[in-house]
Amino acid sequence: MSNETLVEAGALAFFKDLQPSASDFRADVLAGLRKPQKAISPKYFYDAAGSAIFDRITQAPEYYPTRTELALLERIGPELNTLAGSGAVVLEPGAGSSVKIRQLLDALDHPAGFVGMDISGDHVKAACADIASDHPDLTVGAVCHDFTQTLDLGALSIPEGRRIVFFPGSTIGNFELIDALQLLKTLRDWLRPGDALLIGVDLRKDPSVLEAAYDDAGGATADFNFNLVRRINAELNGDIDPSALAYRAFWNPYRSRVEMYLQALRDFHFTVAGERFVLRDHETIHTENSHKFTVATFQDLAVKAGLIPAHVWTEDGACAFSIHWLERGCETC
C-alpha cells in the first residue's frame, strides 16, 4: 500500500511514500566481503556524514563534473527553454543537492511543476520543501521511491504539462553497463510523446584528469571511502583497521571507467557482524566505478533502451562533459 499525504499550501503539494524495499546493509556488506573480489555497494556511502563529505568532493579543484555541468546548463538554458516550452513539469529521480535543479527551473518558461524522487523519504521531503519555499508559483511534490524500479506515474498527483525527466551528475556512469541500460529503459517508460529525458553524461578524457578528479589532493574522496569503513565498524560491530588500508583510484581503459578501491597495506584479519575475513597485502575492496563515455557510445546505449537522441550539448577541452536530450522511441524496444 502506498501512502499519500497532502501538505499545507505554501509547502509541498503532496508527498507520496511508495515504501521502497529497505536495503539490508548487513546482508549486502557480508555478501560483498565474501566475494573473491571483495566489494561494497557505493549506495552505502551516503549516510549523513558521507553526504557531507560528498559536498566537499564537489568543491575540490580537481573534481570538474559538478562545475562543468553547471556551466553547460547555464549556456544551454535558452535552448532548453525553447525545447521544453511553457508550463513544463520536471521530474528528478534521485533528487539531492538542489543547485542543478534550481538552475534548470530558472531557465524554463513558467514551469508548472516539479516532482523530486529519492529512496530516503525524509531527505526528499526536505529537498523538495526547499524548492517549494523558493518557488511559490510552482506545484512541488515529493515521492519516496527507488528510481531503478518501475513506477506508475499515473498514480501520482503530477500536474499536466510536458514532462522533462532530469538526471544530472553523470550518475548513469556509476552503474554497470547492463544496469545502466535497464535504468534508461525504466526512465524511458516515464515519457509520453513530446516528453524528454535530460541527462548529464561525463566523457572520456586524459587519464590524469580522471584519476585526479577521483583522488583529490585534499583527500575528500579518500575520506568518503574511509567513512564507509567507519560506518561498517559502527553499525555492524566491525573491527576493520583503517590504518591497514589505503585508498586507490585508477583509470581502466579497457572498461572505460575509473575504478575505486580500498587496498590492504599488509595482511590482516577483521570481523564484521561476527564473521571473520582476511585481506592479504595489496588485496582490494572494490567500492565504486565511474564509467566515461563518448557521445557516440552513450547514444548507442540510449538507442538500445528505446530512446531517440534528439539534441546533445558538449563542454569540450580537459573537462569534457555532455548533456543529452532524449525522446521516447519505438514501443517495441
C-alpha positions as CSV (number, residue, x, y, z in Angstrom):
1,M,0.0,0.0,0.0
2,S,1.2,3.5,-0.8
3,N,0.7,6.5,1.4
4,E,0.0,9.9,0.1
5,T,0.0,13.0,2.3
6,L,-1.3,16.4,1.2
7,V,0.7,19.2,2.7
8,E,-0.3,22.7,3.6
9,A,-0.4,25.3,0.8
10,G,2.9,27.1,0.5
11,A,4.8,23.9,1.2
12,L,4.7,20.6,-0.7
13,A,1.6,19.9,-2.8
14,F,1.9,16.3,-2.0
15,F,4.2,13.6,-0.6
16,K,3.8,10.0,-1.6
17,D,5.6,7.1,0.1
18,L,5.8,4.1,-2.3
19,Q,7.6,2.2,0.5
20,P,10.6,1.0,-1.4
21,S,12.3,-2.1,0.0
22,A,14.8,-1.2,2.6
23,S,18.4,-2.1,1.7
24,D,19.9,-4.7,4.1
25,F,23.2,-3.1,4.9
26,R,24.4,-6.1,7.0
27,A,23.5,-8.7,4.3
28,D,24.9,-6.7,1.5
29,V,28.2,-5.9,3.2
30,L,28.7,-9.5,4.2
31,A,27.8,-10.8,0.8
32,G,30.2,-8.4,-0.8
33,L,33.1,-9.3,1.5
34,R,32.6,-13.0,0.8
35,K,33.3,-12.5,-3.0
36,P,36.7,-13.4,-4.5
37,Q,36.9,-9.7,-5.4
38,K,35.6,-8.1,-2.2
39,A,33.2,-5.3,-2.9
40,I,30.8,-2.9,-1.1
41,S,27.9,-1.2,-2.9
42,P,28.5,2.5,-3.3
43,K,24.9,3.3,-2.3
44,Y,26.1,2.9,1.3
45,F,28.4,5.8,1.0
46,Y,25.5,8.2,1.6
47,D,24.8,8.3,5.3
48,A,24.7,11.8,6.8
49,A,28.4,12.0,7.2
50,G,29.1,10.6,3.7
51,S,26.7,13.1,2.1
52,A,28.5,15.9,3.8
53,I,31.9,14.6,2.6
54,F,30.5,14.3,-1.0
55,D,29.7,18.0,-0.8
56,R,33.4,18.5,-0.1
57,I,34.3,16.4,-3.1
58,T,32.2,18.6,-5.4
59,Q,34.2,21.6,-4.2
60,A,37.6,20.1,-4.8
61,P,39.6,21.8,-7.5
62,E,40.3,18.5,-9.3
63,Y,36.6,17.5,-9.3
64,Y,35.4,19.0,-12.5
65,P,31.9,17.3,-13.2
66,T,29.7,19.5,-11.0
67,R,31.1,22.9,-12.1
68,T,31.4,21.8,-15.7
69,E,27.8,20.5,-15.9
70,L,26.5,23.7,-14.2
71,A,28.4,25.9,-16.7
72,L,26.9,23.8,-19.6
73,L,23.4,24.1,-18.2
74,E,23.8,27.8,-17.9
75,R,25.0,28.1,-21.5
76,I,22.2,26.0,-23.0
77,G,19.4,27.4,-20.8
78,P,17.8,29.4,-23.7
79,E,17.7,26.3,-25.9
80,L,16.2,24.2,-23.1
81,N,13.5,26.9,-22.6
82,T,12.6,26.6,-26.3
83,L,12.6,22.8,-26.3
84,A,10.6,22.5,-23.1
85,G,8.1,25.2,-23.9
86,S,5.9,26.9,-21.4
87,G,4.4,25.0,-18.5
88,A,6.7,22.0,-18.4
89,V,6.8,19.6,-15.5
90,V,10.2,18.5,-14.2
91,L,10.7,15.0,-12.6
92,E,14.0,14.4,-10.9
93,P,14.9,10.8,-9.9
94,G,17.5,10.8,-7.1
95,A,16.8,14.4,-6.1
96,G,19.6,15.6,-3.9
97,S,21.5,18.8,-4.0
98,S,19.2,21.4,-5.4
99,V,21.8,23.5,-7.2
100,K,21.3,22.0,-10.7
101,I,17.5,21.7,-10.5
102,R,17.2,25.3,-9.4
103,Q,19.3,26.3,-12.5
104,L,17.1,24.3,-14.8
105,L,13.8,25.6,-13.3
106,D,15.1,29.2,-13.6
107,A,15.9,28.6,-17.2
108,L,12.4,27.3,-18.1
109,D,9.3,29.4,-19.0
110,H,6.8,29.2,-16.2
111,P,7.3,25.6,-15.3
112,A,4.1,24.1,-14.0
113,G,5.6,21.6,-11.5
114,F,8.5,19.8,-10.0
115,V,8.5,16.3,-8.5
116,G,11.6,15.0,-6.7
117,M,12.1,11.3,-6.0
118,D,14.5,9.5,-3.7
119,I,14.7,6.3,-1.7
120,S,15.0,8.4,1.5
121,G,11.6,9.9,2.3
122,D,12.9,12.4,4.9
123,H,15.7,13.5,2.5
124,V,13.4,14.0,-0.5
125,K,10.7,15.8,1.5
126,A,13.3,18.3,2.9
127,A,14.9,18.9,-0.5
128,C,11.6,19.4,-2.3
129,A,10.3,21.6,0.5
130,D,13.2,23.9,0.0
131,I,12.3,24.2,-3.7
132,A,8.7,24.9,-2.9
133,S,9.5,27.7,-0.4
134,D,11.6,29.5,-3.1
135,H,9.1,28.9,-6.0
136,P,5.6,29.7,-4.6
137,D,4.0,29.5,-8.0
138,L,5.4,26.0,-8.7
139,T,3.4,22.9,-7.8
140,V,6.0,20.8,-6.0
141,G,5.7,17.2,-4.9
142,A,8.0,14.6,-3.4
143,V,8.0,10.8,-3.8
144,C,9.8,8.2,-1.7
145,H,10.8,5.7,-4.4
146,D,13.7,3.6,-5.7
147,F,14.1,5.1,-9.2
148,T,15.7,1.9,-10.5
149,Q,12.3,0.2,-10.1
150,T,9.2,0.7,-12.2
151,L,6.8,3.5,-11.4
152,D,3.2,4.2,-12.4
153,L,3.3,8.0,-12.9
154,G,-0.5,7.9,-13.4
155,A,-0.9,7.2,-9.7
156,L,0.9,10.4,-8.7
157,S,-0.6,13.8,-8.5
158,I,1.6,15.2,-11.2
159,P,0.5,18.5,-12.9
160,E,-0.3,18.4,-16.6
161,G,2.4,19.6,-19.0
162,R,5.4,18.3,-21.0
163,R,7.5,16.1,-18.7
164,I,11.2,16.7,-18.5
165,V,12.9,13.9,-16.6
166,F,16.1,15.4,-15.3
167,F,19.0,13.1,-14.4
168,P,22.2,15.1,-14.0
169,G,25.6,14.4,-12.5
170,S,26.5,11.5,-14.8
171,T,25.0,9.3,-12.2
172,I,24.4,6.9,-15.1
173,G,28.1,6.2,-15.1
174,N,28.0,4.6,-11.6
175,F,26.0,1.7,-12.9
176,E,27.4,-1.4,-14.7
177,L,26.5,-1.0,-18.3
178,I,23.8,-3.7,-18.3
179,D,22.2,-2.0,-15.3
180,A,22.6,1.5,-17.0
181,L,20.7,0.1,-20.0
182,Q,17.9,-1.2,-17.8
183,L,17.7,2.2,-15.9
184,L,17.4,4.0,-19.2
185,K,14.6,1.7,-20.2
186,T,12.9,2.4,-16.9
187,L,13.2,6.2,-17.4
188,R,12.0,5.8,-21.0
189,D,8.8,4.4,-19.7
190,W,8.1,7.6,-17.8
191,L,8.0,9.5,-21.1
192,R,5.0,10.2,-23.4
193,P,5.2,11.6,-26.9
194,G,6.7,15.0,-26.7
195,D,8.4,14.4,-23.3
196,A,12.1,14.2,-22.8
197,L,14.9,12.8,-20.7
198,L,17.6,15.4,-20.0
199,I,20.7,13.6,-18.8
200,G,24.2,14.6,-17.9
201,V,27.0,12.2,-19.1
202,D,30.7,12.5,-18.4
203,L,33.0,11.9,-21.3
204,R,36.3,10.1,-21.8
205,K,39.4,12.3,-21.3
206,D,43.0,12.3,-20.3
207,P,43.5,9.6,-17.6
208,S,45.5,12.0,-15.4
209,V,42.5,14.4,-15.2
210,L,40.1,11.5,-14.4
211,E,42.4,10.0,-11.7
212,A,42.9,13.3,-10.1
213,A,39.2,14.0,-10.0
214,Y,38.6,10.8,-8.1
215,D,41.6,11.0,-5.9
216,D,41.8,14.7,-5.0
217,A,44.9,16.1,-3.2
218,G,42.8,17.3,-0.3
219,G,41.7,13.8,0.4
220,A,38.0,14.3,0.3
221,T,37.4,11.2,-1.9
222,A,39.6,9.1,0.4
223,D,37.6,10.3,3.4
224,F,34.5,9.4,1.5
225,N,35.7,5.8,1.3
226,F,37.0,5.6,4.8
227,N,33.7,6.9,6.1
228,L,32.3,3.6,4.7
229,V,34.7,1.7,6.9
230,R,33.7,3.8,9.9
231,R,30.0,3.1,9.2
232,I,30.6,-0.7,8.9
233,N,32.6,-0.6,12.2
234,A,29.9,1.4,14.0
235,E,26.7,-0.2,12.6
236,L,27.9,-3.8,12.1
237,N,30.2,-4.3,15.0
238,G,33.2,-4.3,12.7
239,D,36.8,-4.0,13.7
240,I,38.4,-3.1,10.3
241,D,41.6,-1.2,11.0
242,P,41.6,1.9,8.7
243,S,45.4,2.3,9.1
244,A,45.8,-1.1,7.3
245,L,44.1,0.3,4.2
246,A,44.9,2.9,1.5
247,Y,42.5,4.5,-1.0
248,R,43.3,3.9,-4.7
249,A,41.6,5.2,-7.8
250,F,42.7,4.4,-11.4
251,W,41.5,4.6,-15.0
252,N,40.7,1.3,-16.6
253,P,40.9,2.0,-20.4
254,Y,39.5,-1.5,-21.3
255,R,36.3,-0.9,-19.4
256,S,36.3,2.9,-19.9
257,R,35.8,3.7,-16.2
258,V,37.5,5.0,-13.1
259,E,37.6,2.3,-10.5
260,M,37.9,3.0,-6.8
261,Y,39.3,0.6,-4.2
262,L,40.5,0.3,-0.6
263,Q,43.8,-1.6,-0.8
264,A,45.4,-3.6,2.1
265,L,48.8,-2.3,3.1
266,R,49.6,-5.6,4.8
267,D,48.0,-8.9,5.7
268,F,45.3,-8.5,8.3
269,H,42.2,-10.1,9.7
270,F,38.9,-8.4,10.7
271,T,35.4,-9.3,11.7
272,V,32.1,-7.8,10.6
273,A,28.8,-8.8,12.3
274,G,30.6,-11.7,13.9
275,E,32.0,-13.1,10.6
276,R,35.8,-13.3,10.1
277,F,37.6,-12.1,7.0
278,V,41.2,-11.8,5.8
279,L,42.8,-9.3,3.5
280,R,46.2,-10.1,2.1
281,D,48.8,-7.5,1.3
282,H,47.7,-5.5,-1.8
283,E,44.3,-7.2,-1.9
284,T,41.4,-4.8,-2.6
285,I,37.8,-4.0,-1.7
286,H,36.1,-2.5,-4.7
287,T,33.9,0.4,-3.7
288,E,32.8,2.3,-6.8
289,N,33.0,2.7,-10.6
290,S,32.5,5.8,-12.7
291,H,32.1,4.9,-16.4
292,K,33.0,7.5,-19.0
293,F,31.5,7.6,-22.5
294,T,31.9,9.2,-25.9
295,V,28.9,10.9,-27.3
296,A,28.5,8.0,-29.7
297,T,28.8,5.2,-27.2
298,F,26.3,6.8,-24.9
299,Q,23.8,7.5,-27.7
300,D,24.2,3.9,-28.8
301,L,23.2,2.8,-25.3
302,A,20.3,5.2,-25.3
303,V,19.0,3.8,-28.7
304,K,19.2,0.3,-27.3
305,A,17.0,1.5,-24.4
306,G,14.4,2.7,-26.9
307,L,15.3,6.4,-26.7
308,I,15.9,8.8,-29.6
309,P,18.9,11.2,-29.3
310,A,17.4,14.5,-30.4
311,H,20.0,17.0,-29.1
312,V,23.4,16.9,-27.4
313,W,25.5,19.7,-26.0
314,T,29.1,19.3,-25.0
315,E,31.7,21.2,-23.0
316,D,34.9,20.4,-24.7
317,G,38.5,20.5,-23.5
318,A,40.1,19.0,-20.5
319,C,36.8,18.8,-18.6
320,A,34.7,17.4,-21.4
321,F,31.1,16.7,-20.4
322,S,27.8,16.3,-22.3
323,I,24.1,16.8,-21.7
324,H,21.6,14.9,-23.9
325,W,18.0,15.5,-24.8
326,L,16.5,12.1,-25.4
327,E,12.9,11.4,-26.5
328,R,10.8,8.2,-26.4
329,G,11.4,5.8,-29.3
330,C,9.7,2.8,-30.6
331,E,7.1,0.9,-28.5
332,T,8.7,-2.5,-29.1
333,C,12.2,-1.5,-27.7
